[in-house]
């Protein structure tokens, strides 16, 4: 795996590009000269966590033949007050819509969080990660 980053402006806005040419913009806060032209690096870490576990959970539920009509995940985090200001607490909340079996949803989330999601395992080194979920039944 290889990522290249290139400065875009005369401040701290950079573009990261992966081997497939996919570009992600990153920028700092205005406090350090940023212009809000991209996500902050630590926001991208939370996005990576949400994306990693989402891919696991949705794939597992598909294999279980669960029909997820819509899906959303929110990730909330607390950071240390002192540098390097790592994440100390992270909560992942999953929201599903559909007529899903609660035990299958729980199993899919547990498999992702405890076995498959590599981002979760990296962040577990500094943060307590908790999770919850809700299922909104699909109206007839």
N, CA, C and O atoms as CSV, one atom per row, in Angstrom:
chain,resi,resn,atom,element,x,y,z
A,1,UNK,N,N,0.854,-1.175,0.000
A,1,UNK,CA,C,0.000,0.000,0.000
A,1,UNK,C,C,0.897,1.233,0.000
A,1,UNK,O,O,1.899,1.298,0.711
A,2,UNK,N,N,0.509,2.201,-0.813
A,2,UNK,CA,C,1.290,3.432,-0.895
A,2,UNK,C,C,0.346,4.618,-1.053
A,2,UNK,O,O,-0.612,4.567,-1.824
A,3,UNK,N,N,0.629,5.681,-0.313
A,3,UNK,CA,C,-0.127,6.925,-0.378
A,3,UNK,C,C,0.861,8.049,-0.653
A,3,UNK,O,O,1.945,8.082,-0.071
A,4,UNK,N,N,0.491,8.968,-1.535
A,4,UNK,CA,C,1.307,10.155,-1.793
A,4,UNK,C,C,0.528,11.383,-1.366
A,4,UNK,O,O,-0.677,11.479,-1.598
A,5,UNK,N,N,1.224,12.326,-0.738
A,5,UNK,CA,C,0.603,13.582,-0.340
A,5,UNK,C,C,1.339,14.725,-1.011
A,5,UNK,O,O,2.563,14.716,-1.144
A,6,UNK,N,N,0.553,15.716,-1.432
A,6,UNK,CA,C,1.135,16.880,-2.080
A,6,UNK,C,C,0.455,18.144,-1.565
A,6,UNK,O,O,-0.769,18.207,-1.444
A,7,UNK,N,N,1.260,19.129,-1.271
A,7,UNK,CA,C,0.738,20.422,-0.820
A,7,UNK,C,C,0.021,21.108,-1.976
A,7,UNK,O,O,0.507,21.111,-3.107
A,8,UNK,N,N,-1.155,21.697,-1.676
A,8,UNK,CA,C,-1.986,22.318,-2.707
A,8,UNK,C,C,-1.846,23.833,-2.702
A,8,UNK,O,O,-1.898,24.460,-3.761
A,9,UNK,N,N,-1.669,24.432,-1.529
A,9,UNK,CA,C,-1.606,25.887,-1.447
A,9,UNK,C,C,-0.360,26.297,-0.657
A,9,UNK,O,O,0.510,25.473,-0.379
A,10,UNK,N,N,-0.292,27.551,-0.310
A,10,UNK,CA,C,0.845,28.027,0.470
A,10,UNK,C,C,0.615,27.904,1.973
A,10,UNK,O,O,1.311,28.534,2.769
A,11,UNK,N,N,-0.350,27.102,2.346
A,11,UNK,CA,C,-0.653,26.891,3.768
A,11,UNK,C,C,-0.507,25.402,4.084
A,11,UNK,O,O,0.538,24.810,3.811
A,12,UNK,N,N,-1.547,24.797,4.656
A,12,UNK,CA,C,-1.436,23.403,5.084
A,12,UNK,C,C,-2.422,22.468,4.368
A,12,UNK,O,O,-2.617,21.332,4.800
A,13,UNK,N,N,-3.034,22.930,3.297
A,13,UNK,CA,C,-3.951,22.100,2.519
A,13,UNK,C,C,-3.126,21.120,1.681
A,13,UNK,O,O,-2.294,21.523,0.869
A,14,UNK,N,N,-3.375,19.824,1.894
A,14,UNK,CA,C,-2.698,18.788,1.122
A,14,UNK,C,C,-3.725,17.840,0.517
A,14,UNK,O,O,-4.830,17.678,1.035
A,15,UNK,N,N,-3.335,17.222,-0.585
A,15,UNK,CA,C,-4.141,16.172,-1.185
A,15,UNK,C,C,-3.383,14.865,-1.050
A,15,UNK,O,O,-2.194,14.780,-1.358
A,16,UNK,N,N,-4.092,13.856,-0.586
A,16,UNK,CA,C,-3.538,12.516,-0.498
A,16,UNK,C,C,-4.113,11.697,-1.643
A,16,UNK,O,O,-5.304,11.783,-1.942
A,17,UNK,N,N,-3.268,10.909,-2.276
A,17,UNK,CA,C,-3.709,10.100,-3.412
A,17,UNK,C,C,-3.247,8.668,-3.196
A,17,UNK,O,O,-2.100,8.416,-2.827
A,18,UNK,N,N,-4.165,7.733,-3.434
A,18,UNK,CA,C,-3.781,6.330,-3.301
A,18,UNK,C,C,-3.322,5.777,-4.656
A,18,UNK,O,O,-3.288,6.502,-5.650
A,19,UNK,N,N,-2.974,4.499,-4.683
A,19,UNK,CA,C,-2.452,3.861,-5.891
A,19,UNK,C,C,-3.457,3.846,-7.039
A,19,UNK,O,O,-3.074,3.738,-8.204
A,20,UNK,N,N,-4.752,3.956,-6.705
A,20,UNK,CA,C,-5.795,3.955,-7.739
A,20,UNK,C,C,-6.150,5.355,-8.213
A,20,UNK,O,O,-7.033,5.516,-9.055
A,21,UNK,N,N,-5.474,6.372,-7.684
A,21,UNK,CA,C,-5.730,7.744,-8.091
A,21,UNK,C,C,-6.854,8.426,-7.329
A,21,UNK,O,O,-7.249,9.537,-7.684
A,22,UNK,N,N,-7.380,7.786,-6.291
A,22,UNK,CA,C,-8.439,8.390,-5.471
A,22,UNK,C,C,-7.801,9.481,-4.612
A,22,UNK,O,O,-6.783,9.255,-3.957
A,23,UNK,N,N,-8.419,10.678,-4.624
A,23,UNK,CA,C,-7.860,11.838,-3.929
A,23,UNK,C,C,-8.720,12.202,-2.717
A,23,UNK,O,O,-9.949,12.212,-2.786
A,24,UNK,N,N,-8.051,12.496,-1.621
A,24,UNK,CA,C,-8.712,12.976,-0.404
A,24,UNK,C,C,-8.026,14.278,-0.013
A,24,UNK,O,O,-6.799,14.335,0.074
A,25,UNK,N,N,-8.808,15.314,0.221
A,25,UNK,CA,C,-8.270,16.602,0.657
A,25,UNK,C,C,-8.207,16.670,2.166
A,25,UNK,O,O,-9.137,16.256,2.858
A,26,UNK,N,N,-7.097,17.197,2.674
A,26,UNK,CA,C,-6.926,17.422,4.104
A,26,UNK,C,C,-6.487,18.866,4.303
A,26,UNK,O,O,-5.742,19.428,3.500
A,27,UNK,N,N,-6.964,19.441,5.382
A,27,UNK,CA,C,-6.575,20.811,5.707
A,27,UNK,C,C,-6.597,20.961,7.220
A,27,UNK,O,O,-7.281,20.220,7.926
A,28,UNK,N,N,-5.851,21.913,7.690
A,28,UNK,CA,C,-5.796,22.201,9.118
A,28,UNK,C,C,-6.849,23.209,9.509
A,28,UNK,O,O,-7.553,23.764,8.665
A,29,UNK,N,N,-6.943,23.434,10.797
A,29,UNK,CA,C,-7.868,24.437,11.308
A,29,UNK,C,C,-7.331,25.831,10.967
A,29,UNK,O,O,-6.134,25.988,10.728
A,30,UNK,N,N,-8.201,26.836,10.941
A,30,UNK,CA,C,-7.728,28.203,10.709
A,30,UNK,C,C,-6.675,28.653,11.718
A,30,UNK,O,O,-5.859,29.525,11.417
A,31,UNK,N,N,-6.688,28.060,12.918
A,31,UNK,CA,C,-5.696,28.404,13.948
A,31,UNK,C,C,-4.261,28.155,13.489
A,31,UNK,O,O,-3.334,28.823,13.948
A,32,UNK,N,N,-4.080,27.197,12.588
A,32,UNK,CA,C,-2.725,26.881,12.119
A,32,UNK,C,C,-2.530,27.241,10.648
A,32,UNK,O,O,-1.571,26.796,10.017
A,33,UNK,N,N,-3.439,28.044,10.109
A,33,UNK,CA,C,-3.309,28.479,8.728
A,33,UNK,C,C,-4.175,27.732,7.733
A,33,UNK,O,O,-4.105,27.986,6.531
A,34,UNK,N,N,-4.989,26.813,8.225
A,34,UNK,CA,C,-5.888,26.075,7.346
A,34,UNK,C,C,-7.043,26.937,6.862
A,34,UNK,O,O,-7.323,28.000,7.414
A,35,UNK,N,N,-7.712,26.451,5.810
A,35,UNK,CA,C,-8.821,27.193,5.219
A,35,UNK,C,C,-10.086,26.342,5.101
A,35,UNK,O,O,-10.983,26.670,4.324
A,36,UNK,N,N,-10.161,25.257,5.865
A,36,UNK,CA,C,-11.319,24.356,5.816
A,36,UNK,C,C,-11.577,23.810,4.410
A,36,UNK,O,O,-12.723,23.720,3.970
A,37,UNK,N,N,-10.509,23.452,3.719
A,37,UNK,CA,C,-10.624,22.907,2.363
A,37,UNK,C,C,-10.585,21.379,2.335
A,37,UNK,O,O,-10.533,20.766,1.269
A,38,UNK,N,N,-10.611,20.785,3.505
A,38,UNK,CA,C,-10.602,19.329,3.604
A,38,UNK,C,C,-10.787,18.909,5.043
A,38,UNK,O,O,-10.811,19.734,5.957
A,39,UNK,N,N,-10.917,17.610,5.225
A,39,UNK,CA,C,-11.071,17.069,6.577
A,39,UNK,C,C,-9.751,17.147,7.326
A,39,UNK,O,O,-8.680,17.136,6.719
A,40,UNK,N,N,-9.833,17.226,8.627
A,40,UNK,CA,C,-8.639,17.167,9.463
A,40,UNK,C,C,-8.161,15.709,9.518
A,40,UNK,O,O,-8.977,14.793,9.411
A,41,UNK,N,N,-6.877,15.488,9.681
A,41,UNK,CA,C,-6.380,14.111,9.746
A,41,UNK,C,C,-7.056,13.246,10.806
A,41,UNK,O,O,-7.339,12.075,10.551
A,42,UNK,N,N,-7.316,13.796,11.981
A,42,UNK,CA,C,-7.948,12.993,13.029
A,42,UNK,C,C,-9.420,12.694,12.698
A,42,UNK,O,O,-9.954,11.666,13.114
A,43,UNK,N,N,-10.062,13.585,11.957
A,43,UNK,CA,C,-11.416,13.286,11.480
A,43,UNK,C,C,-11.376,12.118,10.500
A,43,UNK,O,O,-12.261,11.262,10.497
A,44,UNK,N,N,-10.341,12.097,9.673
A,44,UNK,CA,C,-10.198,10.995,8.727
A,44,UNK,C,C,-9.976,9.663,9.442
A,44,UNK,O,O,-10.408,8.617,8.957
A,45,UNK,N,N,-9.310,9.699,10.582
A,45,UNK,CA,C,-9.133,8.472,11.360
A,45,UNK,C,C,-10.497,7.940,11.805
A,45,UNK,O,O,-10.757,6.740,11.710
A,46,UNK,N,N,-11.363,8.824,12.287
A,46,UNK,CA,C,-12.713,8.389,12.691
A,46,UNK,C,C,-13.523,7.932,11.487
A,46,UNK,O,O,-14.294,6.978,11.583
A,47,UNK,N,N,-13.353,8.607,10.357
A,47,UNK,CA,C,-14.021,8.171,9.132
A,47,UNK,C,C,-13.538,6.780,8.729
A,47,UNK,O,O,-14.326,5.949,8.278
A,48,UNK,N,N,-12.239,6.532,8.894
A,48,UNK,CA,C,-11.686,5.223,8.570
A,48,UNK,C,C,-12.281,4.150,9.476
A,48,UNK,O,O,-12.598,3.054,9.013
A,49,UNK,N,N,-12.433,4.456,10.754
A,49,UNK,CA,C,-13.058,3.511,11.673
A,49,UNK,C,C,-14.490,3.218,11.237
A,49,UNK,O,O,-14.889,2.058,11.131
A,50,UNK,N,N,-15.255,4.269,10.985
A,50,UNK,CA,C,-16.639,4.086,10.553
A,50,UNK,C,C,-16.739,3.325,9.237
A,50,UNK,O,O,-17.623,2.486,9.063
A,51,UNK,N,N,-15.838,3.618,8.320
A,51,UNK,CA,C,-15.844,2.932,7.028
A,51,UNK,C,C,-15.442,1.478,7.148
A,51,UNK,O,O,-16.053,0.607,6.528
A,52,UNK,N,N,-14.425,1.212,7.936
A,52,UNK,CA,C,-13.925,-0.155,8.118
A,52,UNK,C,C,-15.006,-1.049,8.719
A,52,UNK,O,O,-15.303,-2.122,8.192
A,53,UNK,N,N,-15.584,-0.601,9.813
A,53,UNK,CA,C,-16.593,-1.430,10.458
A,53,UNK,C,C,-17.859,-1.525,9.605
A,53,UNK,O,O,-18.530,-2.557,9.614
A,54,UNK,N,N,-18.192,-0.464,8.871
A,54,UNK,CA,C,-19.374,-0.501,8.000
A,54,UNK,C,C,-19.232,-1.560,6.915
A,54,UNK,O,O,-20.170,-2.310,6.642
A,55,UNK,N,N,-18.056,-1.616,6.299
A,55,UNK,CA,C,-17.838,-2.618,5.252
A,55,UNK,C,C,-17.972,-4.024,5.807
A,55,UNK,O,O,-18.562,-4.896,5.169
A,56,UNK,N,N,-17.420,-4.244,7.006
A,56,UNK,CA,C,-17.555,-5.550,7.650
A,56,UNK,C,C,-19.016,-5.876,7.930
A,56,UNK,O,O,-19.525,-6.916,7.512
A,57,UNK,N,N,-19.684,-4.971,8.645
A,57,UNK,CA,C,-21.053,-5.222,9.103
A,57,UNK,C,C,-21.996,-5.447,7.935
A,57,UNK,O,O,-22.783,-6.394,7.947
A,58,UNK,N,N,-21.925,-4.592,6.931
A,58,UNK,CA,C,-22.836,-4.734,5.789
A,58,UNK,C,C,-22.559,-6.017,5.014
A,58,UNK,O,O,-23.491,-6.675,4.551
A,59,UNK,N,N,-21.294,-6.375,4.870
A,59,UNK,CA,C,-20.939,-7.613,4.175
A,59,UNK,C,C,-21.433,-8.838,4.953
A,59,UNK,O,O,-21.990,-9.766,4.366
A,60,UNK,N,N,-21.232,-8.839,6.253
A,60,UNK,CA,C,-21.674,-9.959,7.082
A,60,UNK,C,C,-23.193,-10.094,7.041
A,60,UNK,O,O,-23.716,-11.200,6.904
A,61,UNK,N,N,-23.903,-8.969,7.159
A,61,UNK,CA,C,-25.367,-9.020,7.117
A,61,UNK,C,C,-25.875,-9.496,5.759
A,61,UNK,O,O,-26.885,-10.196,5.684
A,62,UNK,N,N,-25.188,-9.123,4.702
A,62,UNK,CA,C,-25.568,-9.600,3.366
A,62,UNK,C,C,-25.409,-11.123,3.285
A,62,UNK,O,O,-26.261,-11.810,2.721
A,63,UNK,N,N,-24.323,-11.642,3.847
A,63,UNK,CA,C,-24.106,-13.092,3.861
A,63,UNK,C,C,-25.151,-13.808,4.703
A,63,UNK,O,O,-25.475,-14.969,4.452
A,64,UNK,N,N,-25.679,-13.105,5.709
A,64,UNK,CA,C,-26.752,-13.658,6.545
A,64,UNK,C,C,-28.118,-13.503,5.887
A,64,UNK,O,O,-29.141,-13.893,6.450
A,65,UNK,N,N,-28.118,-12.936,4.704
A,65,UNK,CA,C,-29.348,-12.692,3.929
A,65,UNK,C,C,-30.309,-11.722,4.623
A,65,UNK,O,O,-31.530,-11.825,4.500
A,66,UNK,N,N,-29.716,-10.784,5.349
A,66,UNK,CA,C,-30.513,-9.721,5.973
A,66,UNK,C,C,-30.663,-8.602,4.953
A,66,UNK,O,O,-29.704,-8.244,4.270
A,67,UNK,N,N,-31.856,-8.055,4.852
A,67,UNK,CA,C,-32.163,-7.014,3.868
A,67,UNK,C,C,-32.110,-5.638,4.544
A,67,UNK,O,O,-33.106,-5.161,5.089
A,68,UNK,N,N,-30.947,-5.021,4.499
A,68,UNK,CA,C,-30.760,-3.697,5.097
A,68,UNK,C,C,-31.281,-2.657,4.102
A,68,UNK,O,O,-30.735,-2.507,3.009
A,69,UNK,N,N,-32.329,-1.948,4.484
A,69,UNK,CA,C,-32.929,-0.948,3.594
A,69,UNK,C,C,-32.152,0.359,3.621
A,69,UNK,O,O,-31.972,0.999,2.585
A,70,UNK,N,N,-31.692,0.757,4.802
A,70,UNK,CA,C,-30.813,1.919,4.907
A,70,UNK,C,C,-29.918,1.715,6.115
A,70,UNK,O,O,-30.215,0.930,7.015
A,71,UNK,N,N,-28.813,2.446,6.107
A,71,UNK,CA,C,-27.786,2.242,7.115
A,71,UNK,C,C,-27.076,3.556,7.363
A,71,UNK,O,O,-26.824,4.331,6.441
A,72,UNK,N,N,-26.759,3.790,8.621
A,72,UNK,CA,C,-26.006,4.982,8.998
A,72,UNK,C,C,-25.196,4.631,10.233
A,72,UNK,O,O,-25.624,3.826,11.059
A,73,UNK,N,N,-24.030,5.239,10.352
A,73,UNK,CA,C,-23.221,5.046,11.545
A,73,UNK,C,C,-22.689,6.408,11.974
A,73,UNK,O,O,-22.285,7.218,11.139
A,74,UNK,N,N,-22.692,6.652,13.272
A,74,UNK,CA,C,-22.091,7.873,13.800
A,74,UNK,C,C,-20.933,7.466,14.705
A,74,UNK,O,O,-21.000,6.460,15.411
A,75,UNK,N,N,-19.883,8.261,14.671
A,75,UNK,CA,C,-18.707,7.997,15.484
A,75,UNK,C,C,-18.410,9.262,16.284
A,75,UNK,O,O,-18.153,10.320,15.710
A,76,UNK,N,N,-18.447,9.150,17.609
A,76,UNK,CA,C,-18.139,10.263,18.507
A,76,UNK,C,C,-16.885,9.909,19.288
A,76,UNK,O,O,-16.702,8.761,19.693
A,77,UNK,N,N,-16.025,10.894,19.498
A,77,UNK,CA,C,-14.762,10.593,20.171
A,77,UNK,C,C,-14.324,11.721,21.096
A,77,UNK,O,O,-14.659,12.888,20.896
A,78,UNK,N,N,-13.570,11.335,22.108
A,78,UNK,CA,C,-12.881,12.269,23.002
A,78,UNK,C,C,-11.389,12.092,22.785
A,78,UNK,O,O,-10.908,10.989,22.526
A,79,UNK,N,N,-10.656,13.217,22.899
A,79,UNK,CA,C,-9.207,13.182,22.728
A,79,UNK,C,C,-8.519,13.599,24.017
A,79,UNK,O,O,-9.098,14.293,24.853
A,80,UNK,N,N,-7.281,13.166,24.163
A,80,UNK,CA,C,-6.464,13.564,25.302
A,80,UNK,C,C,-6.240,15.075,25.255
A,80,UNK,O,O,-6.181,15.667,24.177
A,81,UNK,N,N,-6.118,15.686,26.416
A,81,UNK,CA,C,-5.931,17.137,26.498
A,81,UNK,C,C,-4.512,17.557,26.129
A,81,UNK,O,O,-4.294,18.690,25.700
A,82,UNK,N,N,-3.548,16.656,26.292
A,82,UNK,CA,C,-2.139,16.960,26.029
A,82,UNK,C,C,-1.672,16.276,24.746
A,82,UNK,O,O,-2.200,15.236,24.353
A,83,UNK,N,N,-0.696,16.867,24.116
A,83,UNK,CA,C,-0.119,16.279,22.909
A,83,UNK,C,C,0.523,14.944,23.232
A,83,UNK,O,O,1.209,14.820,24.246
A,84,UNK,N,N,0.316,13.955,22.400
A,84,UNK,CA,C,-0.107,13.990,21.008
A,84,UNK,C,C,-1.626,13.983,20.795
A,84,UNK,O,O,-2.074,13.808,19.662
A,85,UNK,N,N,-2.419,14.165,21.836
A,85,UNK,CA,C,-3.868,14.314,21.755
A,85,UNK,C,C,-4.546,13.153,21.012
A,85,UNK,O,O,-5.366,13.361,20.117
A,86,UNK,N,N,-4.183,11.940,21.406
A,86,UNK,CA,C,-4.766,10.740,20.818
A,86,UNK,C,C,-6.218,10.596,21.270
A,86,UNK,O,O,-6.645,11.242,22.226
A,87,UNK,N,N,-6.961,9.755,20.583
A,87,UNK,CA,C,-8.313,9.446,21.015
A,87,UNK,C,C,-8.248,8.608,22.290
A,87,UNK,O,O,-7.444,7.682,22.403
A,88,UNK,N,N,-9.112,8.953,23.248
A,88,UNK,CA,C,-9.165,8.202,24.505
A,88,UNK,C,C,-10.476,7.428,24.651
A,88,UNK,O,O,-10.507,6.370,25.281
A,89,UNK,N,N,-11.545,7.947,24.077
A,89,UNK,CA,C,-12.850,7.284,24.087
A,89,UNK,C,C,-13.477,7.450,22.717
A,89,UNK,O,O,-13.453,8.535,22.135
A,90,UNK,N,N,-14.036,6.371,22.210
A,90,UNK,CA,C,-14.740,6.410,20.928
A,90,UNK,C,C,-16.024,5.604,21.079
A,90,UNK,O,O,-16.017,4.497,21.616
A,91,UNK,N,N,-17.119,6.173,20.600
A,91,UNK,CA,C,-18.384,5.432,20.586
A,91,UNK,C,C,-18.900,5.374,19.155
A,91,UNK,O,O,-19.013,6.394,18.475
A,92,UNK,N,N,-19.208,4.168,18.716
A,92,UNK,CA,C,-19.745,3.928,17.377
A,92,UNK,C,C,-21.205,3.533,17.534
A,92,UNK,O,O,-21.520,2.577,18.244
A,93,UNK,N,N,-22.096,4.262,16.877
A,93,UNK,CA,C,-23.529,3.961,16.944
A,93,UNK,C,C,-24.039,3.654,15.538
A,93,UNK,O,O,-23.908,4.461,14.618
A,94,UNK,N,N,-24.620,2.472,15.403
A,94,UNK,CA,C,-25.133,1.996,14.120
A,94,UNK,C,C,-26.648,2.165,14.092
A,94,UNK,O,O,-27.329,1.875,15.075
A,95,UNK,N,N,-27.170,2.635,12.965
A,95,UNK,CA,C,-28.616,2.775,12.793
A,95,UNK,C,C,-28.989,2.041,11.507
A,95,UNK,O,O,-28.514,2.373,10.421
A,96,UNK,N,N,-29.844,1.042,11.655
A,96,UNK,CA,C,-30.295,0.235,10.525
A,96,UNK,C,C,-31.777,0.470,10.302
A,96,UNK,O,O,-32.528,0.730,11.242
A,97,UNK,N,N,-32.183,0.375,9.052
A,97,UNK,CA,C,-33.607,0.350,8.745
A,97,UNK,C,C,-33.877,-0.934,7.993
A,97,UNK,O,O,-33.163,-1.295,7.057
A,98,UNK,N,N,-34.907,-1.603,8.418
A,98,UNK,CA,C,-35.297,-2.855,7.778
A,98,UNK,C,C,-35.871,-3.810,8.800
A,98,UNK,O,O,-35.813,-3.563,10.005
A,99,UNK,N,N,-36.417,-4.884,8.316
A,99,UNK,CA,C,-36.951,-5.929,9.184
A,99,UNK,C,C,-35.826,-6.925,9.440
A,99,UNK,O,O,-35.769,-7.998,8.840
A,100,UNK,N,N,-34.937,-6.540,10.345
A,100,UNK,CA,C,-33.714,-7.295,10.594
A,100,UNK,C,C,-33.807,-8.039,11.917
A,100,UNK,O,O,-34.466,-7.588,12.854
A,101,UNK,N,N,-33.136,-9.185,11.981
A,101,UNK,CA,C,-33.068,-9.941,13.222
A,101,UNK,C,C,-32.016,-9.298,14.125
A,101,UNK,O,O,-30.855,-9.152,13.743
A,102,UNK,N,N,-32.443,-8.921,15.316
A,102,UNK,CA,C,-31.558,-8.239,16.265
A,102,UNK,C,C,-30.300,-9.055,16.553
A,102,UNK,O,O,-29.205,-8.499,16.638
A,103,UNK,N,N,-30.452,-10.364,16.702
A,103,UNK,CA,C,-29.292,-11.212,17.013
A,103,UNK,C,C,-28.281,-11.250,15.862
A,103,UNK,O,O,-27.080,-11.372,16.104
A,104,UNK,N,N,-28.747,-11.148,14.625
A,104,UNK,CA,C,-27.827,-11.123,13.481
A,104,UNK,C,C,-27.084,-9.791,13.408
A,104,UNK,O,O,-25.893,-9.756,13.095
A,105,UNK,N,N,-27.782,-8.711,13.693
A,105,UNK,CA,C,-27.135,-7.390,13.691
A,105,UNK,C,C,-26.076,-7.341,14.790
A,105,UNK,O,O,-24.956,-6.887,14.555
A,106,UNK,N,N,-26.423,-7.799,15.967
A,106,UNK,CA,C,-25.459,-7.820,17.079
A,106,UNK,C,C,-24.245,-8.668,16.721
A,106,UNK,O,O,-23.110,-8.260,16.966
A,107,UNK,N,N,-24.472,-9.834,16.149
A,107,UNK,CA,C,-23.369,-10.725,15.781
A,107,UNK,C,C,-22.458,-10.075,14.740
A,107,UNK,O,O,-21.235,-10.163,14.846
A,108,UNK,N,N,-23.044,-9.426,13.742
A,108,UNK,CA,C,-22.248,-8.771,12.688
A,108,UNK,C,C,-21.383,-7.651,13.282
A,108,UNK,O,O,-20.208,-7.522,12.937
A,109,UNK,N,N,-21.960,-6.856,14.163
A,109,UNK,CA,C,-21.209,-5.765,14.789
A,109,UNK,C,C,-20.103,-6.328,15.673
A,109,UNK,O,O,-18.970,-5.849,15.632
A,110,UNK,N,N,-20.426,-7.335,16.466
A,110,UNK,CA,C,-19.418,-7.933,17.352
A,110,UNK,C,C,-18.264,-8.537,16.554
A,110,UNK,O,O,-17.105,-8.386,16.941
A,111,UNK,N,N,-18.560,-9.213,15.454
A,111,UNK,CA,C,-17.498,-9.771,14.616
A,111,UNK,C,C,-16.596,-8.672,14.061
A,111,UNK,O,O,-15.373,-8.815,14.037
A,112,UNK,N,N,-17.202,-7.588,13.622
A,112,UNK,CA,C,-16.405,-6.481,13.092
A,112,UNK,C,C,-15.527,-5.880,14.169
A,112,UNK,O,O,-14.319,-5.731,13.980
A,113,UNK,N,N,-16.123,-5.534,15.296
A,113,UNK,CA,C,-15.401,-4.823,16.347
A,113,UNK,C,C,-14.369,-5.686,17.059
A,113,UNK,O,O,-13.342,-5.175,17.507
A,114,UNK,N,N,-14.624,-6.978,17.171
A,114,UNK,CA,C,-13.736,-7.848,17.946
A,114,UNK,C,C,-12.782,-8.684,17.101
A,114,UNK,O,O,-11.808,-9.230,17.620
A,115,UNK,N,N,-13.059,-8.788,15.784
A,115,UNK,CA,C,-12.226,-9.671,14.972
A,115,UNK,C,C,-11.707,-9.030,13.689
A,115,UNK,O,O,-10.505,-9.067,13.428
A,116,UNK,N,N,-12.578,-8.452,12.898
A,116,UNK,CA,C,-12.205,-8.093,11.532
A,116,UNK,C,C,-11.679,-6.679,11.310
A,116,UNK,O,O,-10.744,-6.499,10.529
A,117,UNK,N,N,-12.238,-5.687,11.959
A,117,UNK,CA,C,-11.896,-4.286,11.628
A,117,UNK,C,C,-10.504,-3.922,12.152
A,117,UNK,O,O,-10.306,-3.759,13.356
A,118,UNK,N,N,-9.561,-3.801,11.246
A,118,UNK,CA,C,-8.178,-3.491,11.624
A,118,UNK,C,C,-8.050,-2.094,12.213
A,118,UNK,O,O,-7.190,-1.863,13.062
A,119,UNK,N,N,-8.877,-1.170,11.784
A,119,UNK,CA,C,-8.821,0.184,12.340
A,119,UNK,C,C,-9.221,0.157,13.815
A,119,UNK,O,O,-8.604,0.836,14.637
A,120,UNK,N,N,-10.236,-0.613,14.150
A,120,UNK,CA,C,-10.639,-0.760,15.546
A,120,UNK,C,C,-9.475,-1.278,16.377
A,120,UNK,O,O,-9.209,-0.770,17.466
A,121,UNK,N,N,-8.793,-2.271,15.871
A,121,UNK,CA,C,-7.690,-2.876,16.632
A,121,UNK,C,C,-6.530,-1.912,16.817
A,121,UNK,O,O,-5.868,-1.944,17.854
A,122,UNK,N,N,-6.267,-1.064,15.843
A,122,UNK,CA,C,-5.213,-0.059,16.011
A,122,UNK,C,C,-5.621,0.980,17.045
A,122,UNK,O,O,-4.818,1.347,17.903
A,123,UNK,N,N,-6.857,1.458,16.975
A,123,UNK,CA,C,-7.313,2.496,17.895
A,123,UNK,C,C,-7.496,1.975,19.318
A,123,UNK,O,O,-7.441,2.750,20.273
A,124,UNK,N,N,-7.713,0.675,19.467
A,124,UNK,CA,C,-7.837,0.078,20.799
A,124,UNK,C,C,-6.584,0.276,21.646
A,124,UNK,O,O,-6.633,0.112,22.865
A,125,UNK,N,N,-5.480,0.620,21.027
A,125,UNK,CA,C,-4.219,0.804,21.757
A,125,UNK,C,C,-4.271,2.038,22.666
A,125,UNK,O,O,-3.586,2.085,23.688
A,126,UNK,N,N,-5.084,3.035,22.297
A,126,UNK,CA,C,-5.155,4.260,23.095
A,126,UNK,C,C,-6.573,4.612,23.555
A,126,UNK,O,O,-6.740,5.418,24.470
A,127,UNK,N,N,-7.580,4.028,22.941
A,127,UNK,CA,C,-8.960,4.437,23.215
A,127,UNK,C,C,-9.819,3.269,23.676
A,127,UNK,O,O,-9.627,2.128,23.258
A,128,UNK,N,N,-10.762,3.582,24.541
A,128,UNK,CA,C,-11.812,2.637,24.883
A,128,UNK,C,C,-12.895,2.816,23.827
A,128,UNK,O,O,-13.455,3.902,23.681
A,129,UNK,N,N,-13.185,1.752,23.097
A,129,UNK,CA,C,-14.167,1.828,22.013
A,129,UNK,C,C,-15.419,1.072,22.430
A,129,UNK,O,O,-15.367,-0.113,22.761
A,130,UNK,N,N,-16.541,1.775,22.408
A,130,UNK,CA,C,-17.828,1.172,22.716
A,130,UNK,C,C,-18.719,1.285,21.486
A,130,UNK,O,O,-18.431,2.038,20.556
A,131,UNK,N,N,-19.798,0.527,21.502
A,131,UNK,CA,C,-20.723,0.594,20.367
A,131,UNK,C,C,-22.143,0.280,20.819
A,131,UNK,O,O,-22.375,-0.345,21.854
A,132,UNK,N,N,-23.075,0.737,20.004
A,132,UNK,CA,C,-24.492,0.489,20.236
A,132,UNK,C,C,-25.173,0.453,18.872
A,132,UNK,O,O,-24.591,0.843,17.859
A,133,UNK,N,N,-26.410,-0.019,18.866
A,133,UNK,CA,C,-27.136,-0.019,17.597
A,133,UNK,C,C,-28.630,0.102,17.843
A,133,UNK,O,O,-29.133,-0.147,18.939
A,134,UNK,N,N,-29.306,0.488,16.795
A,134,UNK,CA,C,-30.766,0.509,16.810
A,134,UNK,C,C,-31.258,0.044,15.450
A,134,UNK,O,O,-30.601,0.238,14.427
A,135,UNK,N,N,-32.427,-0.574,15.465
A,135,UNK,CA,C,-33.059,-1.029,14.233
A,135,UNK,C,C,-34.393,-0.310,14.122
A,135,UNK,O,O,-35.253,-0.421,14.995
A,136,UNK,N,N,-34.548,0.426,13.034
A,136,UNK,CA,C,-35.800,1.103,12.756
A,136,UNK,C,C,-36.578,0.193,11.804
A,136,UNK,O,O,-36.140,-0.031,10.675
A,137,UNK,N,N,-37.733,-0.339,12.245
A,137,UNK,CA,C,-38.473,-1.252,11.370
A,137,UNK,C,C,-38.933,-0.572,10.083
A,137,UNK,O,O,-39.303,0.602,10.082
A,138,UNK,N,N,-38.905,-1.313,9.015
A,138,UNK,CA,C,-39.340,-0.798,7.716
A,138,UNK,C,C,-40.861,-0.788,7.691
A,138,UNK,O,O,-41.499,-1.802,7.975
A,139,UNK,N,N,-41.435,0.345,7.355
A,139,UNK,CA,C,-42.901,0.442,7.270
A,139,UNK,C,C,-43.397,-0.346,6.073
A,139,UNK,O,O,-42.718,-0.449,5.051
A,140,UNK,N,N,-44.593,-0.901,6.218
A,140,UNK,CA,C,-45.182,-1.707,5.128
A,140,UNK,C,C,-45.669,-0.851,3.997
A,140,UNK,O,O,-46.187,-1.370,3.008
